Amino acid sequence: MKNQTHFASRIGVRAVVAGMMTTSALLLLIMFLVAALGLWNFRLRELPFLSATFWMASSMALTVSIFAGGLMAASGSRSSTISDGIINALVVCSGCYLFFSFVFVYFASNALMLILESVTPDFFLKIFMVCLTGFIAAVLGGIGGVRYEQKIERQEKNIYASSY
C-alpha cells in the first residue's frame, strides 16, 4: 500500500519561524540604526508627517530584513524547488506583516486615533509601497535560498560521486 502521508514539498514550520525571527531581529536592528542616524525618533504620533527619507529608510530596512528572512526560511527548510522556496518566504513575509501589525496596534493604541485622523491617501500609498518592496524581497529571498540549497546539493552529489 502506498504511503498516503508523504508530501513532496519542503515547507517547514521551524524554517518559517526561524525566518520570522531573523526578519524581526534584523528589522529592529536596522530601525535602531535609522533612529541613531536621526531619521526617526520612535514617536508614533509623528508617523503621518515623517519625511520621504524615513520612508526610504524603513522601506530599505524592511526589504533587507524580509529578504534575509526569506533566504533563511528557504534554505532552512532545504527547499529544492522554486515554488517551495517562494512559499516559505511568503509565509515568512505574511507572518511578519501580521506580527508587526499587532505590535503596531498595541504600541500605537494611544496615538492610533490621531494617526488615523491625520493620514491622507498618500500615507497609505507609502505604507503600500513599503510592504510591496518587502513582498518582492521575500520572493527574491526564497529564490536565493533555493539557489543556495541547489548549489549545496550539487556539491554533496559531486563529493559523494567522487568518493566511489
C-alpha positions as CSV (number, residue, x, y, z in Angstrom):
1,M,0.0,0.0,0.0
2,K,1.3,3.4,-0.9
3,N,2.1,5.9,1.9
4,Q,-0.6,8.5,1.8
5,T,1.1,10.9,4.2
6,H,4.2,11.6,2.1
7,F,4.5,15.2,1.0
8,A,6.8,16.1,-1.8
9,S,7.2,19.7,-0.7
10,R,9.7,21.0,1.8
11,I,7.8,23.7,3.6
12,G,8.9,23.7,7.2
13,V,7.3,25.4,10.2
14,R,10.7,25.6,12.0
15,A,12.3,27.2,9.0
16,V,9.4,29.7,8.7
17,V,9.7,30.6,12.4
18,A,13.5,31.0,12.0
19,G,12.9,33.3,9.1
20,M,10.4,35.3,11.1
21,M,12.8,35.6,13.9
22,T,15.6,36.7,11.5
23,T,13.3,39.2,9.9
24,S,12.2,40.7,13.2
25,A,15.6,40.9,14.7
26,L,17.2,42.4,11.6
27,L,14.4,44.9,11.1
28,L,14.6,46.0,14.7
29,L,18.4,46.4,14.4
30,I,18.2,48.4,11.2
31,M,15.4,50.6,12.6
32,F,17.5,51.4,15.7
33,L,20.3,52.4,13.2
34,V,17.8,54.6,11.4
35,A,16.9,56.2,14.8
36,A,20.6,56.6,15.6
37,L,21.1,58.4,12.3
38,G,18.4,60.8,13.3
39,L,15.9,59.8,10.6
40,W,13.3,58.7,13.2
41,N,12.7,59.2,16.9
42,F,10.2,56.4,17.5
43,R,7.4,58.9,18.2
44,L,4.4,57.3,16.6
45,R,2.3,60.5,16.7
46,E,4.7,62.0,14.1
47,L,4.4,58.9,11.8
48,P,2.0,60.5,9.2
49,F,4.2,63.6,8.9
50,L,7.6,62.0,8.5
51,S,9.7,62.8,5.5
52,A,10.5,60.8,2.4
53,T,13.9,60.0,4.0
54,F,12.2,58.0,6.7
55,W,10.0,56.1,4.2
56,M,13.0,55.2,2.1
57,A,15.0,54.1,5.2
58,S,12.1,52.0,6.5
59,S,11.5,50.5,3.1
60,M,15.1,49.5,2.7
61,A,15.1,48.1,6.3
62,L,12.0,46.0,5.6
63,T,13.4,44.9,2.2
64,V,16.7,43.8,3.6
65,S,15.2,42.1,6.7
66,I,12.5,40.2,4.8
67,F,15.0,39.2,2.1
68,A,17.2,37.7,4.8
69,G,14.2,36.0,6.5
70,G,13.0,34.5,3.2
71,L,16.5,33.3,2.5
72,M,16.7,31.8,5.9
73,A,13.3,30.0,5.5
74,A,14.0,28.7,2.1
75,S,17.5,27.4,2.9
76,G,16.5,26.3,6.4
77,S,13.7,24.1,5.0
78,R,16.1,22.7,2.4
79,S,13.7,23.7,-0.4
80,S,14.9,22.3,-3.7
81,T,12.2,23.8,-5.9
82,I,11.5,27.5,-6.6
83,S,7.8,27.1,-5.6
84,D,8.7,25.7,-2.2
85,G,11.3,28.5,-1.6
86,I,8.8,31.2,-2.6
87,I,6.0,29.7,-0.4
88,N,8.4,29.5,2.6
89,A,9.4,33.1,2.0
90,L,5.9,34.4,1.5
91,V,4.7,32.7,4.7
92,V,7.6,34.5,6.5
93,C,6.6,37.8,4.9
94,S,2.9,37.3,5.8
95,G,3.7,36.2,9.3
96,C,5.9,39.2,9.9
97,Y,3.4,41.6,8.5
98,L,0.7,40.1,10.8
99,F,3.1,40.2,13.8
100,F,4.2,43.8,13.1
101,S,0.5,44.9,12.6
102,F,-0.3,43.5,16.1
103,V,2.7,45.2,17.6
104,F,1.9,48.5,15.9
105,V,-1.7,48.5,17.1
106,Y,-0.5,47.6,20.6
107,F,2.1,50.3,20.9
108,A,0.2,52.9,18.9
109,S,-3.1,52.4,20.7
110,N,-2.9,55.7,22.5
111,A,-1.8,57.5,19.3
112,L,-3.9,55.4,16.8
113,M,-6.8,57.8,16.6
114,L,-4.5,60.7,15.9
115,I,-2.7,58.8,13.3
116,L,-5.8,57.6,11.6
117,E,-7.4,61.1,11.7
118,S,-4.4,62.8,10.2
119,V,-3.5,60.5,7.4
120,T,-4.0,61.1,3.8
121,P,-4.2,58.7,0.9
122,D,-0.6,59.5,0.3
123,F,0.2,57.9,3.7
124,F,-1.4,54.7,2.8
125,L,0.3,54.7,-0.6
126,K,3.7,55.0,1.3
127,I,2.8,52.0,3.5
128,F,1.7,50.0,0.4
129,M,5.0,50.7,-1.3
130,V,7.0,49.7,1.8
131,C,5.0,46.5,2.1
132,L,5.3,45.8,-1.6
133,T,9.1,46.1,-1.5
134,G,9.1,43.6,1.4
135,F,6.9,41.2,-0.6
136,I,9.2,41.3,-3.6
137,A,12.2,40.9,-1.3
138,A,10.6,37.8,0.3
139,V,10.1,36.2,-3.2
140,L,13.7,37.0,-4.1
141,G,15.0,35.7,-0.8
142,G,13.1,32.5,-1.3
143,I,14.5,32.1,-4.7
144,G,18.0,32.9,-3.4
145,G,17.6,30.3,-0.7
146,V,16.6,27.6,-3.2
147,R,19.5,28.5,-5.4
148,Y,21.9,28.2,-2.4
149,E,20.3,24.8,-1.5
150,Q,20.6,23.5,-5.1
151,K,24.3,24.5,-5.1
152,I,24.9,22.7,-1.8
153,E,23.1,19.6,-3.1
154,R,25.2,19.6,-6.3
155,Q,28.4,19.8,-4.2
156,E,27.2,17.0,-2.0
157,K,26.4,14.8,-5.0
158,N,29.8,15.6,-6.5
159,I,31.6,14.7,-3.3
160,Y,29.6,11.5,-3.0
161,A,30.2,10.5,-6.6
162,S,33.9,11.2,-6.4
163,S,34.3,9.1,-3.3
164,Y,33.3,6.0,-5.1
